[in-house]
Amino acid sequence: MFEILMIALFIWLAVKAAGLALRLTWGTAKILASALFAVAVPLLIGCLLFAGGMLLLLPVLLIGAAVGILKCCV
């Protein structure tokens, strides 16, 4: 009976440890993804501007300006 109780206790402890490991991993992944996103977005904008992205950025800017003007008028 004692052996069954110890096996159940160790299984419960293993499940709790696995849950804690998943929580720590998920938290670390969220922090790392946030940091990478904060670094990647300005780099992406810079690369688009310097690598001929102005040709793509100009129409988007004009459409955004037109939408802004229409929202102000309406």
Buried (B, 14 or more C-beta within 10 A) or exposed (E): EEEEEEEEEEEEEEEEEEEEEEEEEEEEEEEEEEEEEEEEEEEEEEEBEEEEBEEEEEEEEEEEEEEEEEEEEE
